Amino acid sequence: MKTYFNDAVIGNSRVLGCIDRKGELVRLFWPHIDYPQHIESFQLGIYIPGSSYSTRWLQGDGWEREQQYIQDTNMLKTLYLSREIGFKITCIDFAVIEEDVLIRHIEIENISGQEKNINLLAFSSFISNTTDLRSTLFDFELDCLIHYRHSYYFAIAGSSRVVDYQITNDPYNAAVRSEFYGIDDIGMSGSAVQAWELGRFQPSDKKAVSLYICCAHTLKECTRKVLKVKSQNVYSLIEDTKRYWLNYLDGGKKVSTGSSDLDELYRRSLLVFKLMSDEMSGGLLAAPEVDEHFTRCGRYAYCWARDAAFITSALDRAGYTNLVEKFYQWAVNAQGENGSWYQRYFLDGNLAPSWGLQIDETGTILWGMLQHYYIVKDKTFLQWVWYSVKKGADFLAGFINKENNLPKATYDLWEERIGQHTYSSAAVYAGLMAAVEIDKILNKQDFNSARWKEAALNIKKSMEEILWNKEQNRFYRGVNSSVEGWGFEGHGGKTEIVLNPKGYKKWVSALDIMVDVSLLGVAVPFEVFEYQDERVSSTARAVEEHLTSHGAGGIRRYETDGYMGGNPWILTTLWLALYHIKVENYHKAKEYLKWAVKHKTYLGLLPEQVNKDTGEPAWVIPLTWSHAMYVLVYLELAEKGKL
């Protein structure tokens, strides 16, 4: 089973590599950063030529390790030290910017004081959904292995001479034994091992070898890439890549608060955004995958409009409006014929596995388009998305329950229960009002604009009358919400409702009284109600009172949350911080921001959750939404001079 944690990510927005804390490359996504994932295993080791069972895996025991990003880049450096065998090894992992090539540059130093003789080996296993169709060949002219299946070719080449290889007959154990039998140069095996000659090391000698993972759709293309990268100076590629990332950061909003922790996490967040933005499509990745086999969750390597609304807001605020434009190009292409957006998508725009409609996503896209316009002030953008806006608004205006004027029942933003949710209602209101405003800006005078506005105002009125909990002085989370599967979460009795046009019915609770951080959405970000509205402030107080984690601190999603143990989340904590900024409670917002910084990973990445007992980063790393909320809070406070 693969590790659930991607401790580091590298890439170039077409290739995305995930590396664990031991320095093992555990996942490789290409040609999109979400799909397909090609690596089953990629392990490096050193061995003594001619000596059986001498292999020492760099990912194994016996090594002291340090790991860090090269400052202000997406290039990872992992240091290995073994006093027992007397070697210090440095591995720099990065993606070539202009090519679909990952480089693992390895420098080895003999620190033993004695002459040593070693070679480097790599065991690689590349996967396919149809196991017996994956194959590997050894190309003697290129001097490298090539893993392949239909339309996917991956060469693993080195800058030094290959001295040993094996494809068939259990190559992994051949690597363990340090004994190789390269009789077959092609075979229907997805696994293989090869070794590069390093030779003798005198005391204090240093030697280097670079490994190139070249991705291509044809064997000829793969051959060309291997020849090209082998002809280049690796140190020039390293410097060029450093320069690229520094220039990327220079293209964004520059902020210096005087706090190195705060400022470094801001820059790291901007670097994460670029890796999570697909170069080919413009889609935004929620997170690199951690659970390919659906053992603990519904998977993460998709694009949600929900996450993207906050991510694009952060990108716009940080000055990367070009990435936002590309996302909305993706969104227009992904939109359904009926005007809606489904729950989640692959980054190539195809529909991903889903379990229900989330109506907030359609509203959020329309709202986000208007927010982007407010940043760029470019009417040509609105002209370009107008037809998409019109279709989306028509869909939303038609997706109203005539009995209570709220959006019909769909899944909530946490994808856990079907109902008429307060957050969803706020998102639909904001989407409809955004469409009305876009119509006004463009002077379209669309005859449906009045219908959109009427639907939005009716939603707001129903939110005031139906979704306001007078007894507890806060908004209900929703009405007519699911009761099965997630425990009792409401009151007011159960009732049976018609679920869909085919007449199927479902039991629901009349009122969902649970406190949920998403209730802040009525003001932040959708502004259905003013920030200073007493109903908003009393709801925010309830969120803080009921959802604060009394162990590690931070804010949980909702009262009965049990996902991954019911931990506080980074994004929920920063969501409350955004509210405090709006009401000028800057001290509290700053406390929450510093809490997020305190719970980043050792590489400066933000997880989804923080373990409620230990305070350790928990679950998905990095979560793009977490980084987006950090950037939004950081920039708000910095621009107001409150950091």
KEMI-30078 format. One record per atom (N, C-alpha, C): residue in one letter; x, y negated, z. Coordinates in steps of 0.1 Angstrom, whole numbers, plus 5000, padded with zeros to 4 digits. Atoms other than C-alpha are relative to their C-alpha. Last residue first. Layout:
<atoms>
AXYZ
...
</atoms>
This chain:
<atoms>
L499149894997
L500945805105
L501349955005
K500349934988
K498045555107
K500950125003
G498950034990
G499145305081
G499850075013
K500650094990
K495845325062
K501049965011
E500450135007
E497545465032
E499449905009
A498850085004
A499345725054
A499649874993
L499450064988
L496045835071
L501349924996
E500950104994
E494145885038
E500749935012
L500050135008
L497146035021
L499149905006
Y498750075000
Y497746295048
Y500049874993
V499950064987
V494046385051
V501349925001
L501150104998
L493646445014
L500149935013
V499650115008
V497046625011
V498949895001
Y498950074994
Y496246855039
Y500349874993
M500550074989
M492846935025
M501149935007
A500850125005
A494347024992
A499549925012
H499050115003
H497047245009
H499249884995
S499450054988
S494247445026
S501049894997
W500950094993
W492347474994
W500549945012
T499950135007
T495347614976
T499149905007
L501350035005
L495647905001
L500049864994
P500750134996
P499248005003
P498649994995
I498950105001
I499348255019
I500550004986
V499550035014
V496048455026
V501149885001
W500749965012
W495648615061
W500749934988
A500749885002
A497048455092
A499350014987
P500850015013
P499648205102
P499450144997
E499249975012
E500648275138
E499249984988
G499650125007
G498848095167
G500850024987
T498650035000
T498948405188
T500449874993
D499349964987
D495348445200
D501549965000
K500650074989
K493248275173
K500750025013
N500549904990
N495448385145
N499649935013
V499049994989
V495648095121
V499550095010
Q500550004986
Q493648105088
Q501350005009
E501450024999
E493948035051
E499649985015
P500949885001
P497647995052
P498649964999
L501249994991
L499647685045
L499250124998
L501349975007
L503147715031
L498950005010
G500850135002
G506247545046
G498850024992
L499650055013
L508647845042
L499249874997
Y498650044999
Y508447935079
Y500549944987
T499149885000
T504647935075
T501549955001
K499649965014
K502447635084
K501050125002
H500349865004
H500847635118
H500350034986
K499449914990
K502447325134
K499850144995
V498650005003
V501647125102
V500750115010
A499849925013
A497947215105
A501550014998
W500349864997
W497947105142
W500250084987
K498849944993
K499646785132
K499850145003
L499049995010
L496746705108
L501350065006
Y500349885009
Y494246785135
Y501050024989
E499849884992
E495946545159
E499750124992
K498549985000
K496146275132
K500350135009
A499749945013
A492346305127
A501550034999
K500549865001
K491746255164
K500450074987
H499249924990
H493945945166
H499650154999
Y498849965006
Y492345805134
Y500950095009
N499449944988
N488845785147
N501350064996
E498950084994
E487945535120
E500550065013
V500650074989
V484545695112
V501149935008
K501150085005
K485745805078
K499449915011
I499450115007
I489045925093
I498949904995
H499550104990
H487146135118
H500749884993
Y501150074994
Y485246305090
Y500549895009
L500550095010
L488446385071
L498849925005
A499150125000
A489846535103
A499649904990
L500550084989
L486746765105
L500949885001
W501350055004
W487646895070
W499549915011
L499750135007
L491246925082
L498749944995
T499550104991
T490147185108
T500349864993
T501150044992
T488047365083
T500449895010
L500950095007
L490847375058
L498849955008
I499350125003
I493447525082
I499049904994
W499550015013
W491047795095
W500749864999
P500150145005
P490347895131
P500650004986
N498950104996
N490048275135
N499749864995
G500650134996
G487048495135
G500949905005
G499950034985
G488748835136
G499449875004
M498649994995
M489548875099
M500149965014
Y499149965011
Y485948765091
Y501449995005
G499249884996
G483948765124
G501050044989
D499049955011
D482348425122
D500850115005
T499949854999
T479548405148
T500950064990
E500149944987
E479748035155
E500350155001
Y501350014994
Y480947895122
Y499950095012
R501050035010
R484047825102
R498649985006
R500549885007
R486447805131
R499049964990
I501449995002
I488247475140
I499650134993
G500550005013
G491747445154
G498550035000
G500550135005
G493147545187
G499550014986
A499050075009
A495247855192
A499649864997
G498749944999
G493147985221
G501149924993
H499450034987
H490147775227
H501350075002
S499449874995
S489147775190
S500749975013
T498650014996
T486947465185
T500550145006
L499149935009
L483747565168
L501449995003
H500349865001
H480947485193
H501150084992
E500349934987
E482047145206
E499950154998
E498850004992
E483747015174
E499850085013
V498949925006
V480947125152
V501250005009
A500349864998
A478346985176
A501050104994
R499749974986
R480046655177
R499750145003
A498549994999
A480046645139
A500450045014
T499749875006
T476246715139
T501550025001
S500349904990
S475846425164
S500250144994
S499150014988
S477846195141
S499650115010
V498749955004
V475846295110
V501050015012
R500249865003
R472446255126
R501350064995
E500049934987
E473645925141
E499850154998
D501449954997
D474345795106
D500150085013
Q500450054987
Q477845635107
Q498650045005
Y499149944990
Y479145855079
Y499649965014
E498950084996
E476145755058
E500850075011
F500350094989
F473946035045
F501349925003
V501550005000
V473946225012
V499649905011
E500650134996
E477646125011
E498550004997
F501150035009
F478846444993
F499249875003
P499750125009
P482346475007
P498849944993
V498749985005
V482046455037
V500050134992
A499350135001
A478646315045
A501350014993
V501150105003
V476146605041
V500649864999
G500250035014
G479246825038
G498949904997
L499450135002
L479846805075
L499949954986
L501050104997
L477347085078
L500649864998
S500550055013
S480047305062
S498949895001
V499250125004
V481647325096
V499549944987
D499149965010
D478847565107
D500749874995
V499250115003
V476647555138
V501150044990
M498649994997
M474147835136
M500749874996
I499650114990
I470447735137
I501550005003
D498749964997
D469247915105
D500649895009
L499050104997
L465547875104
L501350055004
A500550135004
A462748085089
A501049895001
S500450074988
S464648405090
S499649864996
V499150114996
V464648605058
V499549945013
W500350054987
W463148935045
W501149895004
K498949994990
K463548975007
K499549945014
K500150084988
K461249024978
K501150035010
Y499449934988
Y461549134942
Y500049915012
G500949984989
G459148944919
G500650085011
K500649875002
K461048974886
K499150045012
P501250005009
P461648594887
P499450144997
N499650035014
N463848624918
N498850014990
L498650035001
L463748644956
L500449964986
V499749955013
V460148624965
V501449954996
I500150105011
I460048555002
I500350084987
E499649945012
E459248765033
E499849904988
T501150015011
T459148595066
T500650074988
K499649955013
K461048635099
K498849984990
G500649885006
G460548425129
G500450034987
G501250055007
G461448065139
G499350124993
H501249984992
H464948165148
H498949944992
G501050105001
G468348205132
G498950025010
E499450135001
E471548395130
E499049894999
F501050104998
F470748755140
F500649865000
G500550024987
G473448975126
G498949905001
W499150084993
W475448955094
W499549975014
G498649995004
G474049245074
G501049915008
E499349874999
E470449155076
E501449994996
V499849964986
V469048815085
V500750135001
S499949854998
S469248635052
S500250035015
S498649945002
S468348265053
S499950155003
N500249885008
N464948105048
N501250074996
V501349934997
V466247775061
V499850124991
G500949985011
G469647625064
G498750055004
R499149965010
R472647535086
R499150034987
Y500049855001
Y470147335106
Y501150044989
F500749945012
F471246975110
F500050155002
R499049975010
R471946845145
R499350064988
N499450135004
N470046705175
N501250034990
Q498649994997
Q469347045191
Q500849884994
E499849944987
E465547005192
E501450005005
K500250104990
K465346765163
K500350055014
N500449934988
N466947015139
N499849905012
W499650064987
W467046835106
W499450075012
L498749954996
L466847065076
L500549935012
I500049864998
I463047025070
I501350055006
E501249954993
E462246655072
E500150155004
E500450084988
E465546485065
E498950065008
M498949984991
M466846755041
M499749935014
S500249874993
S463446745025
S501150035010
K501150024991
K463846365018
K499750145008
K499550074988
K467346425005
K498849985010
I499149924992
I466146694981
I500449935013
N500949914994
N463246474969
N500850105009
L500650074989
L465746204962
L499050095008
A499050024990
A467846444941
A499349935012
A499749884994
A464846574921
A501049985012
E501149964992
E463646224914
E500250135008
K500050084989
K467046124902
K498950035010
W498949964991
W467346414879
W500049925013
R500449874994
R463846354865
R501150055009
A501050034989
A464645984859
A499650135007
S499350064989
S467846094840
S499049975012
N500049914988
N465946334818
N500649935012
F501350004995
F465046054792
F499950105012
D500649875003
D468745994787
D498650015007
Q501450024998
Q469445614789
Q499350134996
K500649905009
K472945694775
K498449985000
N501250065006
N474345374789
N499350094990
L499949995014
L477645544795
L498949944992
I498750065005
I477945414830
I500150014985
K500050154999
K474245474836
K501349944995
D500950055010
D474245834824
D499949844999
I499249985013
I477345894845
I499149954988
E499050115001
E475445754875
E500850004987
V500750125002
V472445984870
V501049884998
A500550005014
A474746284865
A499249874997
A498850035008
A476546194898
A499549994985
M499850145000
M473146174915
M501249964992
L501050075008
L472346524903
L500249855000
G499949975014
G475646664915
G499049934991
A498950085005
A475446484948
A500350034985
Y500450145000
Y471946624955
Y501249924994
V500950015012
V473146974944
V499549855000
A499249995012
A476146954968
A499149984988
A499250125001
A473946834997
A500850004987
S500950105003
S471447114992
S500749864998
S500449995014
S474247364991
S499149894995
Y498850045009
Y475647235023
Y499650014986
T499950154999
T472147245040
T501249964991
H499050044991
H471547605028
H500149845000
Q500050145005
Q468447745012
Q500849925010
G501050084993
G469248115018
G500049864993
I500850075010
I471448405008
I499049925008
R501549994997
R474148495032
R499349924989
E500349904991
E477948565030
E498550025002
E500449885008
E479448385001
E499650115009
W499249904995
W481148125024
W499750144994
L498750025006
L479647845002
L501050115006
D499350124994
D476247985009
D501449994995
Y498949984990
Y474648244985
Y500549865005
T498849945006
T471448134967
T501050035011
A499149934992
A467848034977
A501250064992
K500449864998
K466247774955
K501150085008
P499549905010
P467347414958
P499650145004
L498549974999
L465147214982
L500450104989
N499250095008
N461747064972
N501550015003
N499450094990
N459847254999
N501049904994
E500750014988
E457247454980
E500649915010
K501150105000
K458447364946
K499349995013
N501249934994
N461747544951
N498949905002
I500650054988
I464147364928
I498850085005
F499749904990
F466447504901
F499549965014
G501049895002
G464947304873
G500250115010
A501350054998
A466746984884
A498950104998
L500250024986
L469947184888
L498649945003
F500149884993
F469747324853
F499749985015
D501349945004
D469046994837
D499850135007
A501050074993
A471946844856
A498650054997
G499949974986
G474347104844
G498949945008
K500449864998
K473247074808
K500050045014
K501449995003
K473546694809
K499450145002
V500750064989
V476946704826
V498550014998
S499949914989
S478246944800
S499249955012
Y501049895003
Y476946724772
Y500050115011
W501450044999
W478646424788
W499050124998
V500749904992
V482046584794
V498549985000
W499649865003
W483846414765
W499250105008
Q500649975013
Q481946084769
Q500350154997
L501549984998
L482846084806
L499350044987
F500249874993
F486546134797
F498550035002
T499849895009
T486345864771
T499950135006
K501349965004
K484945634798
K500150114989
D499949975015
D488345624814
D498750054996
K500750115006
K488445464849
K500050014984
V499450035012
V491045714860
V499449884992
I498550014999
I490245744897
I500649944987
Y499750124991
Y486445664896
Y501549985001
Y500250135008
Y486245894865
Y500449885009
H498950015008
H487646184886
H500049874992
Q498950044991
Q485046134912
Q501249984992
L500250144997
L482346144885
L501149955009
M499750085013
M483646474872
M499949855002
G498550025002
G483846604908
G500349934987
W499550104991
W480146544914
W501549974998
L500550135005
L479246734883
L500549895009
I499350045013
I481447024893
I499649874995
T498750054997
T480147024929
T500849964988
G500150144995
G476547054919
G501449945002
T500450085012
T477347364898
T499949855004
E498950015009
E479347514927
E499649924988
D499250124997
D476647434953
D501249994990
I500450125007
I474347674935
I500849885004
Q499750114990
Q476347974946
Q499649874993
L499950145003
L474948264925
L500249915012
G501250095000
G475548614935
G500349864996
W501249934994
W477848914939
W498849905002
S500750094991
S480848834917
S498850075006
P501049934992
P483449004896
P499449915011
A499349904991
A485048744874
A498950085007
L500749984987
L483348564844
L500750115008
N501049884999
N485848484817
N499450015014
G501350055002
G487448134816
G498950115000
D500250025014
D491048244811
D498649964997
L499550135004
L491548164848
L500049994985
F498649995003
F489248444858
F500549874994
Y499549965014
Y486048314871
Y501450045000
R498650015002
R483948264903
R500450064986
Q499250004988
Q480448214915
Q501549984998
Y500249884991
Y478748124883
Y500949995011
W498749934999
W478647774867
W499750125010
S499549974987
S475247654855
S501450054999
G499550124994
G474147484823
G500650025014
N501150064993
N471947764809
N500449885008
E500950065010
E474647844783
E498849935007
G500949915006
G477147904812
G499049924990
Q501450024997
Q479947664818
Q499150104992
A500549894992
A483447814813
A498549995003
N499949885007
N484547584785
N499350125007
V501050025011
V483347274803
V500050134992
A501449994995
A485147394834
A499049994989
W500349864997
W488447454816
W498650025004
Q500049945013
Q488447104801
Q499650155002
Y501350025005
Y487646994836
Y499850044986
F501049924993
F490747164849
F498649984994
K499949865005
K492947014822
K499050095007
E500650005014
E491746664831
E500050144995
V501550004998
V492546744868
V499350004987
L500449864995
L496046854859
L498550005002
N499949915012
N496546524839
N499650145004
T501250015007
T495346324869
T500050094988
Y499949895010
Y498346434890
Y498750014992
G499450055013
G498646104909
G500150104989
A498549995000
A498346234945
A500649964987
R499450094990
R494746114949
R501549994999
D500350145004
D493746284917
D500649905009
L499150025012
L495446614927
L499849854995
A498650024995
A493746594961
A501049974989
S499950124993
S490346544946
S501449975005
T499950115010
T491046814921
T500049875007
I498650005006
I491847054949
I500149894990
F499150064990
F488646964969
F501449994994
A500550144998
A486347024939
A501049935010
A499450095010
A488447324929
A499649865002
D498750044996
D487647514961
D500549894991
R500050054986
R483947504954
R501449965004
A500350145001
A484347544916
A500049945014
W501350044994
W485947884924
W499849854998
C500350144999
C488848014903
C498649985004
Y501050055009
Y490048364909
Y499949855001
A499350065012
A492948544925
A499049974990
Y499850145000
Y491248584959
Y500549944987
R498950055009
R489948934964
R499949854999
G500450005014
G486649054979
G500949954990
C500850125004
C488149135013
C499650024985
R500350084988
R489949405034
R499149884996
T500049934987
T490449705012
T499649925011
F501350034993
F489449554978
F499950075014
H500949894999
H492249734960
H498849985008
E500449945013
E494249444947
E498950105001
D500849884997
D494249274981
D499550064987
V499449924989
V496848994983
V499350135002
E500749894995
E496148794950
E500850075012
P499549885006
P497748454946
P499450125007
A498849944994
A495348194959
A500650114992
A500350014985
A492347984949
A501250045008
L500049884993
L493847944913
L499749985015
L499350024987
L492947634894
L499850135008
G500749954988
G491947674857
G500949995012
G500450114991
G493747454832
G499350045012
S501450035000
S493747724805
S499649885008
M500749975012
M497247784793
M498649965000
E499550085012
E499247624820
E499250014988
D499649925011
D497247764849
D500349924988
S500750055012
S497347544879
S500450074988
M501349945000
M498347734911
M499149944989
L500049855001
L502047684906
L498650064998
K499549975014
K501547314900
K500050144998
F501050045009
F499447274932
F500450044985
V500949885000
V502047464953
V498949974989
L499349895007
L504647194944
L499150124998
L500050045014
L502246924955
L500750104991
S501449985005
S501647104987
S499949964986
R500249865002
R505447134993
R498650034994
R499349975013
R505746754988
R499850154997
Y500750065011
Y503046695015
Y500750044986
L501249925002
L504546955038
L499249944988
E499649885007
E507946775035
E498850094997
D499750035013
D506346445044
D500450124992
L501250045007
L504546565075
L500449984985
D501049895001
D507546755088
D498849974992
S499649915010
S510046475079
S499150124999
S500149874993
S508046215098
S500450104989
G499050004989
G509145865086
G500050135007
T500650044988
T505845825067
T501149995011
S499049974990
S507245835032
S499549945013
V500450054987
V504845855003
V501150045010
K498949994990
K505545884966
K499549945013
K500050124991
K502445944944
K501150035011
G501150024991
G503246194917
G500149885009
G501250045008
G505546194887
G498749985009
D499950145003
D508646194909
D498849954993
L500450074988
L507446534922
L500149854998
Y501449984998
Y507546674887
Y499549925013
N500750105009
N510946514881
N498550025001
L499850144995
L512346694911
L499249904992
W500950014988
W510747024899
W500249865007
Y501550005004
Y512246984864
Y499149985012
R500450145005
R515646884878
R498650004996
K500150094989
K515847204899
K499649864995
T501249974993
T514947404868
T499949915013
D501150055008
D517647244847
D498750025007
E500050144998
E520247304875
E498849944992
I500350034986
I519347674877
I499949855002
L501549984998
L519247704839
L499649975014
S500750115007
S522747544837
S498550015001
Y499950124991
Y523947784863
Y499449884994
V501049994989
V522548074843
V500149885009
N499350014987
N524447974812
N499149995011
Q499950124993
Q522448084782
Q500850015013
S499050095006
S523148364757
S500149875008
K498649954998
K521448624779
K501149904995
V499750034986
V518248414780
V501450055003
K499950144997
K518148404742
K500449975014
L498950055006
L518848774736
L500249855003
V498849954993
V516348884761
V501349944994
K499950074988
K513648654747
K501350055008
R499550135002
R514248774712
R500249925013
T498650005004
T513949134722
T500649864998
C499349964988
C510649074741
C501550004996
E499950124992
E509248894710
E500850025013
K499150105006
K510149194689
K500249875008
L498649964998
L508649434714
L501049914993
T499549915010
T505449244714
T501450045003
H501149925005
H503349064740
H500450104989
A500450025014
A506248934760
A498850094996
C501449955003
C507548894795
C499749964986
C500550075011
C511348874803
C498650064996
I501349935003
I512548974837
I499349924989
Y501050085007
Y516248854838
Y498750094997
L501049925005
L518748974864
L498949924993
S501450055002
S521748764870
S499250114994
V500849945011
V525048894884
V498649954999
A501450035003
A527648724905
A499450084989
K500449975013
K530948804922
K498549984998
K501450035003
K532648674953
K499850044985
D500450015014
D535948814967
D498549974999
S500450135004
S536648745003
S499649984986
P500550084988
P538549065008
P499749864995
Q498950034990
Q539049224973
Q499449935012
F500050134993
F535849344956
F501250005010
R499450014987
R536049624931
R500049865005
G498649974998
G533549674904
G500649985014
L499550114993
L530249504897
L501550025003
E498749994995
E528749734872
E500549875006
W499150095006
W525049714868
W501450015007
A499050054991
A522549984877
A501049924991
Q498850035007
Q519250094862
Q501049935009
V499050064992
V516150264876
V501249974991
A498749985005
A512850354860
A501049945010
S499050034990
S509150374867
S501450034994
G499950144997
G506250344843
G501149965010
S499950024986
S506850684828
S500049855002
M501350054995
M505850804794
M500049995015
G500949914994
G509450824782
G498749945005
I501450055001
I512250664762
I499150115007
D499950145002
D516050684765
D498649944998
D501150055008
D516051024781
D500149854998
I500149925013
I519351174792
I498949954991
G500650075011
G520050904817
G499950074987
Y499949905011
Y520751124847
Y499249934989
F500950045011
F521550904877
F500250104989
E499649905010
E522950984912
E499049984988
S498950065007
S522850714939
S500650094989
R498849914999
R520750954959
R501249934994
V499749974986
V518050684966
V501350085001
A499450124994
A518250564930
A500450025015
A498750025006
A517750914917
A500749885006
N499149924992
N514950944942
N501450014994
Y499850064987
Y513250654925
Y501050085009
P499050105000
P513950784890
P500249935014
D500050064987
D511851094895
D501249905002
N499549914990
N512551304864
N500349935013
T500949894997
T512151034837
T500650085012
I501450035003
I513650694832
I499150115006
Q500849885001
Q517250694845
Q498549964999
Y501450025001
Y520050434842
Y499350145001
D500849894998
D523750394849
D498549964998
V499249884999
V526550164839
V499250135002
V500749894993
V524649864827
V500950124999
R500249885008
R527049584818
R499350115008
S498949915000
S526649254836
S499750134992
S498950075006
S524248964828
S501350095000
G499150064991
G521249184834
G501249944993
A498650005005
A518149284817
A500949935010
I499250044988
I514649384829
I501550024995
A498649965000
A512449374798
A500649965013
F499250074989
F508749354803
F501450064999
Y498649954999
Y506349424774
Y500849925010
Y499250054989
Y502549394774
Y501450075000
S499950154999
S500349424744
S500849945011
H500650075012
H499649794749
H500049855003
R501349945003
R501949924776
R499449914989
Y501150055009
Y505549854782
Y498850085001
H501349944997
H508549864805
H499049954991
I501250085004
I511849764788
I498850095004
L501349935000
L515149864803
L498949914995
C501050034990
C518349694793
C498950094999
D499549954987
D521549704773
D499149975011
L500250114991
L520149494744
L500650035014
E499550125005
E521649724719
E499949885009
F498550004999
F521150034740
F500649874994
D499550055013
D517449964745
D501549995002
F498850064998
F516150194773
F500649954987
L498949965009
L512550274771
L501249935004
T498750084998
T509650274795
T501050054990
S498749945006
S506050384792
S501149915003
R498950104998
R502550324807
R501350074996
L499750075012
L499850534791
L501149895002
D499249925009
D499650804817
D500349934987
T498749964996
T498650564844
T500850074989
T500049865005
T495650404828
T501450055001
N501249934995
N495150094849
N499850144995
S501050005010
S498750014842
S498850065007
I501349924999
I501649944865
I499149984988
F501050095005
F505349844863
F498750084997
S501249925004
S507850034885
S498949904996
S501150085005
S511349894888
S498950094996
F501049905003
F514350034908
F498749914996
A501350044998
A517249794906
A499050114996
L501149925007
L520849874911
L498749935002
L501450044997
L523949674919
L499050084992
N500850045012
N527449834919
N498649955005
I501549985000
I529949864947
I499549964986
N500449975014
N533749894954
N498550035000
K501349935002
K535149744985
K499750024985
E500549995013
E538649624996
E498850094999
Q499449885007
Q538849535032
Q499550014986
G498650004998
G538349215052
G500750124994
S499549894991
S534649295055
S501549995003
I499650074988
I533248965041
I500650105010
N499549904991
N532849075005
N500649935012
E498750034994
E530648824988
E500450115009
I499649904990
I527748894964
I501449975005
E498650034998
E525848634943
E500450095012
I499549934988
I522548744928
I501549975001
H498650025001
H520448544903
H500650045014
R499549974987
R516948684900
R501549995000
I498549974998
I515548514870
I500250035014
L499650024986
L511848514859
L501550045001
V498949924994
V511148464822
V500249975014
D500649914991
D508148334803
D501050115006
E500149875004
E510148054788
E499350095010
E500450005014
E510147674790
E499850144995
I501150095002
I510347644828
I499450024986
V499550095010
V512547944836
V498849924995
A500549985014
A511048104867
A500649894991
F500750115006
F512948124900
F499550044986
D501149955008
D514548364925
D499349874994
I500850125004
I517948284940
I499050054990
C500849985011
C519548584958
C499149884998
T501050115002
T522448544981
T499350034987
I500750015013
I524348844994
I499049895000
K501050115000
K526848875022
K499549984986
F500450085011
F528649205025
F499049895003
G499150115003
G530649395051
G499749924988
I499449965013
I528949735053
I500949884995
E499649865000
E528149705090
E500750034987
R498749994994
R528149325091
R500550145000
S499849874993
S525249325067
S501450005005
L498749984993
L524048975057
L500050145006
Y499949874994
Y521248895032
Y501450015006
L498649974996
L520348535022
L499950145007
T500049904990
T517148465002
T501450055003
K498749954997
K516848144981
K499950105012
L499849934987
L513548064965
L501450055002
M498949905001
M513047814937
M500350055014
N500649874999
N509747624936
N501050114997
T500149925012
T511647294942
T499150125004
D500850065010
D511747014967
D499950074987
Q500850114996
Q514647164987
Q499249944988
I499150115003
I515747504976
I499249875000
Y500150065014
Y513047714992
Y501249904999
Q500550135001
Q514147915023
Q499949964985
Q500750035013
Q514848265034
Q499649855001
E500550144999
E517248405060
E499449974986
R500550085012
R517948775064
R499649865004
E500550124994
E520049005087
E499649914988
W499750135005
W520249335070
W499549895008
G498650024999
G520349685085
G500549874994
D499550044986
D516949805075
D501549974999
G500049904989
G515649815039
G500549945013
Q501250014993
Q514649535014
Q499950105012
L500150144994
L518149495002
L498849985008
W501050095005
W518249874997
W500049865007
R500550094989
R521550035006
R499049914994
T500850125003
T522350324983
T499549935012
S499350124995
S525150554994
S499249874998
Y500850054989
Y523250884991
Y500749875006
S501449974999
S525951034969
S499449945012
S500249954986
S529250854963
S498550025001
G499449874998
G530450824927
G499750065014
P500049915011
P529850454925
P500750135004
I498649985003
I529250294959
I500050104989
Y499649874997
Y525650154961
Y501550014996
I498649985004
I523849824962
I500450145003
G499149944991
G520049774962
G501550004995
L498550015003
L517249594946
L500850075011
Q499150004988
Q513549694947
Q501549994995
F498850055006
F510749614922
F501049985012
S498850014991
S507549804929
S501249944993
E500349904989
E504049824915
E501149995010
I499049934992
I504449514894
I499450095010
H499249905006
H502149404866
H500950095008
Q498949994991
Q499349184878
Q500750134996
P499949884992
P497049094849
P501249995010
Y500349875006
Y495748834857
Y500750024987
D500949914992
D495748544881
D500050144995
I499549994987
I498648324869
I499150095009
H500750104991
H497748384833
H500550035014
P499650135005
P500248564809
P499249895007
W499750055013
W501248704834
W499150064990
F501250025008
F501148784871
F500449934987
L499650085012
L504048944889
L498849994992
R501150025010
R503649084924
R500549914989
V501149914998
V505949234951
V498949994990
L501050055010
L509349074943
L498850105000
E500549915011
E511149184974
E499049934992
G499450035013
G513048914994
G499550094988
K498849925002
K512449065028
K500749974987
R499050064992
R509948785036
R501350084999
D500249994985
D507848885007
D501249955007
I498849944993
I507948754971
I499750015015
C500350014986
C505048664947
C501150085007
G499349904992
G505848574911
G499749995015
L500150034985
L503548364889
L500650135007
V499549894992
V504248334852
V499949975014
R500449895009
R502248084831
R500450135007
S501450025004
S502247794856
S499550094989
N500050125009
N506047804859
N498749974994
G500649995013
G506648044887
G500149884992
I499250075010
I507648114923
I499250014987
V500550005014
V505548204954
V501049924991
A499550115009
A506748294989
A499450024986
D499350104992
D505448495019
D500549884991
N499050065010
N502848674998
N500749895007
F499550134999
F501248875026
F501049964989
Y501150095002
Y498949175023
Y500549855000
T500250104989
T501949395017
T498849914997
K499350125000
K501349664991
K499849915012
M500850125000
M500050005000
M500949885000
</atoms>
